[in-house]
Amino acid sequence: MLPATSKLCAAISYRHLRNMTGLRRQAAVAISQELSRLASHSPGPSTWIHQVRRRSSLLSSRLEEKPFSEVEMSYIKQGEEALQKSLRILEDQDDWKTETVAGNGDKVLSKVLPDVGKVFRLEVVVDQPLEMVYGELVDNMEQMGDWNPNVKEVRILEKIGKDTVITHEKAAATPGNIVGPRDFVSVRCAKRRGSTCVLAGMSTTYGAMPEQEGFIRAENGPTCMVLRPLPGSPAQTRLTWLLSIDLKGWLPRTIINQVLSQTQVDFAKHLRQRLAR
């Protein structure tokens, strides 16, 4: 009876605590103290006390977090969805075809997916440690237009928590204006899993950034970049970039494929030049 009563009290307290800011910390501490007192009067700590104490600890930590609105949570979920979809695509090693192999070993592969269309995969090794590459692609994201000629501007519209951002990107027109100016509104998330970093994203809607005059609103995603230290050489980073874009407008498929694969090759070249400075 006692375990069930304590679990019920903890559940009731949680619902009320969410709406009683001044009592949050005191209630969590009181629950923990009462559980400790009960444990001291028994032959040894029982399983249910450990379980409830753990839940109480989780409750107190969650109460300290800033709550997200429904809209913010929807963006966080979109970023996580982009990450999971991208990783599933990259994990499937079948049916990738070579598009381009540069003299330095940079490689672009592609495959066609029924629910996504044609996706491109860049595989390169950068002669810089992971932290340097991560800092340039994430911390200095808004400076990408300074060093990548294919990007006119990247602007962060909103930050949500520590992992998720909403961005507006303007792509530069291709030489000869074969592909005119495009822009994107994206949700992006950055996750670290051990020594691996994953930067994922996909197109989204954002009320404060409607379609812009002079630009065609294109769509991207799921897309991601995976950064890993090169085995045996931590001063180098293996970068894998999954690219999936619908440029919209009336463009021949052959031109789109050529532009996207070349965009990836150019990106690797300009990133190396940027990091070398």
VOPAGU-2260 file (C-alpha; in pm, 1 decimal, decimal comma):
REM VOPAGU-2260
SITE   aa  ch    i         X         Y         Z
SITE  MET   A    0       0,0       0,0       0,0
SITE  LEU   A    1     278,7     239,2      93,2
SITE  PRO   A    2     459,2     224,9    -243,1
SITE  ALA   A    3     137,2     287,2    -432,8
SITE  THR   A    4      44,8     579,6    -204,7
SITE  SER   A    5     385,2     743,5    -247,8
SITE  LYS   A    6     370,7     710,6    -626,9
SITE  LEU   A    7      21,9     861,5    -629,2
SITE  CYS   A    8     133,8    1154,6    -412,3
SITE  ALA   A    9     431,5    1217,1    -635,5
SITE  ALA   A   10     208,8    1219,1    -944,2
SITE  ILE   A   11     -43,1    1457,5    -784,9
SITE  SER   A   12     233,8    1684,8    -663,1
SITE  TYR   A   13     383,0    1699,2   -1012,8
SITE  ARG   A   14      60,0    1827,6   -1167,3
SITE  HIS   A   15      21,4    2099,1    -904,5
SITE  LEU   A   16     387,8    2193,6    -901,2
SITE  ARG   A   17     376,2    2279,0   -1268,5
SITE  ASN   A   18     143,7    2565,3   -1180,5
SITE  MET   A   19     300,8    2671,9    -847,0
SITE  THR   A   20     638,6    2821,6    -929,3
SITE  GLY   A   21     717,9    2936,2    -573,9
SITE  LEU   A   22     679,9    2585,5    -432,1
SITE  ARG   A   23     864,2    2387,2    -698,3
SITE  ARG   A   24    1198,4    2345,6    -530,9
SITE  GLN   A   25    1059,0    2306,3    -178,4
SITE  ALA   A   26     819,7    2030,5    -285,5
SITE  ALA   A   27    1087,4    1833,6    -467,6
SITE  VAL   A   28    1319,2    1855,2    -165,4
SITE  ALA   A   29    1037,9    1755,4      73,6
SITE  ILE   A   30     958,3    1445,5    -132,1
SITE  SER   A   31    1323,3    1342,8    -130,2
SITE  GLN   A   32    1355,9    1397,0     247,5
SITE  GLU   A   33    1042,7    1194,0     322,6
SITE  LEU   A   34    1166,7     906,2     109,7
SITE  SER   A   35    1499,8     913,5     293,1
SITE  ARG   A   36    1316,5     899,3     628,9
SITE  LEU   A   37    1111,3     599,8     516,7
SITE  ALA   A   38    1423,0     424,7     395,0
SITE  SER   A   39    1597,2     468,4     734,0
SITE  HIS   A   40    1312,9     279,5     912,2
SITE  SER   A   41    1330,6     -25,4     687,3
SITE  PRO   A   42    1590,5    -305,8     684,6
SITE  GLY   A   43    1730,2    -171,8     362,3
SITE  PRO   A   44    1633,9      60,2      73,8
SITE  SER   A   45    1366,5    -112,1    -131,2
SITE  THR   A   46    1331,7    -104,3    -508,3
SITE  TRP   A   47    1029,7     122,6    -513,4
SITE  ILE   A   48    1203,6     389,0    -298,7
SITE  HIS   A   49    1492,9     398,8    -541,8
SITE  GLN   A   50    1249,5     428,4    -832,2
SITE  VAL   A   51    1048,5     712,1    -677,8
SITE  ARG   A   52    1361,8     896,5    -561,7
SITE  ARG   A   53    1493,4     876,1    -915,3
SITE  ARG   A   54    1167,6    1012,4   -1052,6
SITE  SER   A   55    1174,8    1289,3    -793,1
SITE  SER   A   56    1526,6    1382,7    -899,1
SITE  LEU   A   57    1415,8    1390,8   -1261,8
SITE  LEU   A   58    1115,8    1602,9   -1162,0
SITE  SER   A   59    1326,4    1862,5    -983,6
SITE  SER   A   60    1566,2    1886,7   -1277,3
SITE  ARG   A   61    1278,1    1926,4   -1522,7
SITE  LEU   A   62    1118,1    2196,8   -1310,8
SITE  GLU   A   63    1439,0    2397,1   -1343,3
SITE  GLU   A   64    1422,1    2383,5   -1723,7
SITE  LYS   A   65    1258,4    2657,0   -1926,7
SITE  PRO   A   66     932,5    2519,0   -2067,8
SITE  PHE   A   67     879,8    2533,9   -2442,8
SITE  SER   A   68     563,6    2649,9   -2613,5
SITE  GLU   A   69     372,4    2419,9   -2847,4
SITE  VAL   A   70     516,1    2602,5   -3148,2
SITE  GLU   A   71     871,1    2570,1   -3016,1
SITE  MET   A   72     818,0    2201,0   -2945,1
SITE  SER   A   73     695,1    2150,4   -3302,1
SITE  TYR   A   74    1020,9    2296,6   -3437,0
SITE  ILE   A   75    1228,4    2081,3   -3200,0
SITE  LYS   A   76    1041,9    1773,0   -3322,1
SITE  GLN   A   77    1095,7    1874,7   -3686,2
SITE  GLY   A   78    1469,6    1904,1   -3625,7
SITE  GLU   A   79    1478,1    1562,6   -3459,4
SITE  GLU   A   80    1276,0    1415,4   -3746,8
SITE  ALA   A   81    1525,4    1555,8   -3999,0
SITE  LEU   A   82    1811,7    1405,1   -3802,0
SITE  GLN   A   83    1655,9    1060,4   -3778,2
SITE  LYS   A   84    1553,4    1051,8   -4145,7
SITE  SER   A   85    1897,6    1166,1   -4258,6
SITE  LEU   A   86    2078,3     903,9   -4054,0
SITE  ARG   A   87    1852,2     628,5   -4185,5
SITE  ILE   A   88    1937,5     733,8   -4541,9
SITE  LEU   A   89    2311,1     738,4   -4470,4
SITE  GLU   A   90    2302,1     403,9   -4291,1
SITE  ASP   A   91    2168,1     232,5   -4602,1
SITE  GLN   A   92    2481,0     164,7   -4807,1
SITE  ASP   A   93    2301,1      10,8   -5105,8
SITE  ASP   A   94    2245,5     163,9   -5450,6
SITE  TRP   A   95    2470,9     470,8   -5416,0
SITE  LYS   A   96    2614,5     576,8   -5752,4
SITE  THR   A   97    2925,8     786,4   -5805,6
SITE  GLU   A   98    2861,1    1135,1   -5945,0
SITE  THR   A   99    3202,5    1300,4   -5906,2
SITE  VAL   A  100    3547,1    1208,4   -5776,3
SITE  ALA   A  101    3791,4    1498,0   -5737,0
SITE  GLY   A  102    4167,9    1466,0   -5765,9
SITE  ASN   A  103    4208,7    1504,9   -5388,8
SITE  GLY   A  104    3972,3    1217,5   -5314,0
SITE  ASP   A  105    3655,5    1420,5   -5248,5
SITE  LYS   A  106    3362,3    1214,4   -5365,6
SITE  VAL   A  107    2995,9    1285,9   -5443,8
SITE  LEU   A  108    2751,9     994,3   -5456,5
SITE  SER   A  109    2379,4     989,0   -5526,1
SITE  LYS   A  110    2073,6     767,7   -5505,1
SITE  VAL   A  111    1701,6     801,5   -5570,7
SITE  LEU   A  112    1458,0     744,1   -5283,2
SITE  PRO   A  113    1086,5     684,4   -5344,9
SITE  ASP   A  114     962,8     931,8   -5081,2
SITE  VAL   A  115    1239,3    1194,4   -5112,5
SITE  GLY   A  116    1371,7    1197,6   -5466,4
SITE  LYS   A  117    1737,7    1220,7   -5559,9
SITE  VAL   A  118    1979,6    1280,4   -5273,6
SITE  PHE   A  119    2351,8    1357,7   -5287,3
SITE  ARG   A  120    2623,3    1248,2   -5047,4
SITE  LEU   A  121    2959,2    1423,8   -5013,8
SITE  GLU   A  122    3249,3    1235,0   -4850,5
SITE  VAL   A  123    3562,8    1435,8   -4767,0
SITE  VAL   A  124    3847,2    1452,9   -4516,5
SITE  VAL   A  125    3936,7    1797,4   -4382,1
SITE  ASP   A  126    4283,4    1860,5   -4237,5
SITE  GLN   A  127    4148,1    2029,2   -3926,7
SITE  PRO   A  128    4027,7    1889,7   -3590,9
SITE  LEU   A  129    3658,4    1836,0   -3539,4
SITE  GLU   A  130    3617,1    2131,6   -3302,4
SITE  MET   A  131    3744,0    2371,5   -3567,5
SITE  VAL   A  132    3507,5    2237,8   -3832,9
SITE  TYR   A  133    3213,3    2228,2   -3591,7
SITE  GLY   A  134    3279,8    2584,7   -3478,8
SITE  GLU   A  135    3279,7    2714,2   -3834,8
SITE  LEU   A  136    2964,3    2531,3   -3942,5
SITE  VAL   A  137    2759,9    2584,8   -3625,0
SITE  ASP   A  138    2894,8    2864,9   -3406,8
SITE  ASN   A  139    2987,4    3082,9   -3706,5
SITE  MET   A  140    2693,7    2977,5   -3922,6
SITE  GLU   A  141    2592,9    3332,9   -4009,1
SITE  GLN   A  142    2938,2    3401,7   -4156,8
SITE  MET   A  143    2906,8    3134,8   -4424,8
SITE  GLY   A  144    2824,0    3394,4   -4687,9
SITE  ASP   A  145    3169,7    3547,4   -4629,5
SITE  TRP   A  146    3356,6    3242,8   -4758,8
SITE  ASN   A  147    3114,1    3032,5   -4963,6
SITE  PRO   A  148    3031,9    3200,8   -5298,9
SITE  ASN   A  149    2725,7    2977,2   -5338,8
SITE  VAL   A  150    2569,2    3131,9   -5027,4
SITE  LYS   A  151    2458,1    3492,6   -5024,6
SITE  GLU   A  152    2340,8    3507,2   -4662,9
SITE  VAL   A  153    2256,2    3289,9   -4363,4
SITE  ARG   A  154    2057,5    3449,6   -4082,5
SITE  ILE   A  155    1936,7    3295,2   -3758,3
SITE  LEU   A  156    1573,1    3393,4   -3707,2
SITE  GLU   A  157    1519,1    3223,0   -3372,4
SITE  LYS   A  158    1706,1    3002,1   -3126,1
SITE  ILE   A  159    1510,6    2735,5   -2940,4
SITE  GLY   A  160    1694,8    2578,1   -2651,0
SITE  LYS   A  161    2058,4    2486,1   -2700,8
SITE  ASP   A  162    2023,4    2258,2   -3003,6
SITE  THR   A  163    1763,2    2405,7   -3241,4
SITE  VAL   A  164    1755,9    2717,2   -3460,7
SITE  ILE   A  165    1532,7    2856,6   -3734,3
SITE  THR   A  166    1733,6    3004,7   -4022,7
SITE  HIS   A  167    1680,0    3196,6   -4344,6
SITE  GLU   A  168    1932,0    3123,2   -4618,3
SITE  LYS   A  169    1975,2    3300,6   -4948,4
SITE  ALA   A  170    2156,5    3109,5   -5221,2
SITE  ALA   A  171    2354,8    3303,0   -5478,4
SITE  ALA   A  172    2258,9    3274,7   -5844,9
SITE  THR   A  173    2471,9    3032,6   -6046,1
SITE  PRO   A  174    2710,0    3165,2   -6315,7
SITE  GLY   A  175    2513,3    3276,5   -6616,5
SITE  ASN   A  176    2203,6    3279,8   -6397,3
SITE  ILE   A  177    2124,2    2923,9   -6506,9
SITE  VAL   A  178    1961,2    2878,9   -6166,8
SITE  GLY   A  179    1824,6    3207,3   -6033,4
SITE  PRO   A  180    1828,6    3319,5   -5668,8
SITE  ARG   A  181    1668,6    3077,5   -5423,5
SITE  ASP   A  182    1599,4    3111,3   -5054,3
SITE  PHE   A  183    1514,2    2863,4   -4779,8
SITE  VAL   A  184    1358,3    2875,3   -4435,2
SITE  SER   A  185    1490,8    2583,7   -4232,2
SITE  VAL   A  186    1483,5    2429,9   -3888,4
SITE  ARG   A  187    1824,5    2298,5   -3786,1
SITE  CYS   A  188    1946,2    2096,1   -3491,4
SITE  ALA   A  189    2296,9    2007,4   -3377,6
SITE  LYS   A  190    2358,3    1691,4   -3172,4
SITE  ARG   A  191    2672,4    1533,4   -3029,2
SITE  ARG   A  192    2692,1    1158,6   -2980,6
SITE  GLY   A  193    3027,7    1070,0   -2832,1
SITE  SER   A  194    3294,6    1185,3   -3075,7
SITE  THR   A  195    3040,3    1227,0   -3358,5
SITE  CYS   A  196    2856,0    1550,8   -3436,0
SITE  VAL   A  197    2539,9    1556,5   -3647,8
SITE  LEU   A  198    2403,4    1881,0   -3795,2
SITE  ALA   A  199    2059,2    1815,8   -3943,6
SITE  GLY   A  200    1784,1    2024,9   -4097,4
SITE  MET   A  201    1479,9    2050,7   -4318,8
SITE  SER   A  202    1252,5    2318,0   -4461,8
SITE  THR   A  203     984,6    2466,1   -4239,6
SITE  THR   A  204     737,6    2753,7   -4231,0
SITE  TYR   A  205     796,2    3062,9   -4020,9
SITE  GLY   A  206     537,7    3338,5   -4009,7
SITE  ALA   A  207     789,9    3619,3   -3972,4
SITE  MET   A  208     970,4    3518,2   -4293,3
SITE  PRO   A  209     725,3    3502,6   -4586,0
SITE  GLU   A  210     842,5    3456,2   -4944,3
SITE  GLN   A  211    1085,1    3728,3   -5052,1
SITE  GLU   A  212    1063,7    3935,4   -5368,1
SITE  GLY   A  213    1327,0    3832,4   -5620,6
SITE  PHE   A  214    1373,5    3484,0   -5472,1
SITE  ILE   A  215    1207,4    3149,2   -5537,1
SITE  ARG   A  216    1133,1    2975,1   -5207,9
SITE  ALA   A  217    1297,3    2634,5   -5246,7
SITE  GLU   A  218    1278,4    2338,9   -5009,0
SITE  ASN   A  219    1548,2    2124,7   -4854,1
SITE  GLY   A  220    1566,2    1818,4   -4640,2
SITE  PRO   A  221    1605,0    1592,8   -4485,9
SITE  THR   A  222    1969,6    1698,7   -4492,2
SITE  CYS   A  223    2259,4    1663,9   -4251,8
SITE  MET   A  224    2633,4    1686,3   -4202,6
SITE  VAL   A  225    2812,2    1423,2   -3995,5
SITE  LEU   A  226    3150,8    1511,3   -3845,8
SITE  ARG   A  227    3383,6    1244,8   -3705,0
SITE  PRO   A  228    3752,5    1244,8   -3614,1
SITE  LEU   A  229    3949,9    1045,8   -3869,3
SITE  PRO   A  230    4046,9     713,7   -3705,8
SITE  GLY   A  231    4410,5     728,1   -3599,2
SITE  SER   A  232    4436,9    1097,8   -3687,6
SITE  PRO   A  233    4238,6    1322,6   -3448,1
SITE  ALA   A  234    4377,5    1635,2   -3618,9
SITE  GLN   A  235    4166,4    1548,2   -3925,0
SITE  THR   A  236    3788,3    1531,2   -3964,7
SITE  ARG   A  237    3578,1    1311,4   -4188,3
SITE  LEU   A  238    3279,7    1510,2   -4314,5
SITE  THR   A  239    2974,6    1348,2   -4472,6
SITE  TRP   A  240    2710,7    1580,8   -4617,5
SITE  LEU   A  241    2370,6    1447,4   -4719,3
SITE  LEU   A  242    2199,8    1697,6   -4950,4
SITE  SER   A  243    1834,9    1685,5   -5054,0
SITE  ILE   A  244    1689,8    1991,2   -5229,3
SITE  ASP   A  245    1388,4    2078,0   -5439,8
SITE  LEU   A  246    1489,7    2397,1   -5621,7
SITE  LYS   A  247    1136,3    2455,7   -5752,6
SITE  GLY   A  248    1074,6    2636,6   -6078,7
SITE  TRP   A  249    1109,2    2495,6   -6430,2
SITE  LEU   A  250    1457,1    2343,7   -6445,2
SITE  PRO   A  251    1578,6    2041,4   -6644,9
SITE  ARG   A  252    1672,3    1751,4   -6416,4
SITE  THR   A  253    2019,5    1723,3   -6573,5
SITE  ILE   A  254    2098,8    2084,2   -6481,1
SITE  ILE   A  255    1973,2    2035,6   -6125,1
SITE  ASN   A  256    2188,5    1725,9   -6075,3
SITE  GLN   A  257    2496,3    1900,0   -6214,3
SITE  VAL   A  258    2444,7    2210,4   -6000,5
SITE  LEU   A  259    2388,5    2020,3   -5674,8
SITE  SER   A  260    2685,9    1786,3   -5709,8
SITE  GLN   A  261    2911,8    2078,2   -5806,7
SITE  THR   A  262    2778,9    2277,9   -5510,0
SITE  GLN   A  263    2902,1    2005,2   -5275,7
SITE  VAL   A  264    3246,6    1988,0   -5434,5
SITE  ASP   A  265    3278,6    2366,9   -5419,5
SITE  PHE   A  266    3168,1    2369,7   -5055,9
SITE  ALA   A  267    3451,0    2136,3   -4954,5
SITE  LYS   A  268    3706,7    2351,2   -5136,4
SITE  HIS   A  269    3587,7    2678,4   -4983,3
SITE  LEU   A  270    3557,8    2525,7   -4634,3
SITE  ARG   A  271    3921,3    2414,7   -4647,9
SITE  GLN   A  272    4028,9    2760,4   -4756,8
SITE  ARG   A  273    3832,2    2919,1   -4475,0
SITE  LEU   A  274    3977,1    2687,5   -4208,8
SITE  ALA   A  275    4330,1    2733,6   -4342,7
SITE  ARG   A  276    4311,0    3105,2   -4262,3
